[in-house]
């Protein structure tokens, strides 16, 4: 029996693409490097990026 492959973790892009002073996107909270590497990341790597995005958004007061 073959293993069912996992669906790719979706990009957090919300089409508000603008970088702040630290080169973090104000829309999705990913760094320039994270955005550029997203297509080559494993799902585990993508989930790590999403955790960092949530932490950045929380620190910036964008998430309660």
C-alpha positions in Angstrom: 0.0 0.0 0.0 1.4 3.4 -1.0 1.5 6.3 1.3 -0.9 9.1 0.5 1.0 12.3 -0.1 0.1 15.3 2.0 -1.3 18.4 0.2 1.1 21.3 0.1 0.7 23.8 2.9 -0.9 26.9 1.3 0.9 30.2 1.1 -0.1 32.9 3.6 0.0 35.5 0.9 -3.0 37.9 1.1 -2.0 40.1 -1.9 -0.9 43.0 0.2 2.7 42.9 -0.8 4.8 45.7 0.9 8.0 45.4 2.9 8.6 47.1 6.1 12.0 48.4 7.3 13.1 44.9 8.3 12.1 43.4 4.9 9.1 41.7 6.4 5.9 41.7 4.2 3.2 43.7 5.9 0.5 41.5 4.4 1.7 37.9 5.3 4.5 38.7 7.8 7.1 36.5 5.8 10.6 37.7 5.3 11.9 38.3 1.8 14.0 35.1 2.1 10.9 33.1 3.2 8.8 34.4 0.3 11.6 33.5 -2.2 12.1 30.0 -0.8 8.5 29.1 -0.2 8.1 27.0 -3.4 11.1 24.8 -2.6 10.2 24.3 1.1 8.8 21.1 2.6 5.5 21.2 4.4 7.4 21.1 7.8 9.5 24.1 6.7 6.4 25.9 5.6 4.7 25.2 8.9 7.7 26.7 10.7 7.4 29.8 8.6 3.7 30.1 9.4 4.6 29.9 13.2 7.1 32.7 12.8 4.6 34.7 10.8 2.1 34.4 13.6 4.8 35.3 16.2 5.7 38.4 14.1 2.1 39.4 13.8 1.5 39.0 17.5 4.6 41.1 18.4 3.4 43.8 16.0 0.0 43.9 17.7 -1.8 42.6 14.6 -3.1 39.5 16.3 -4.8 39.4 19.8 
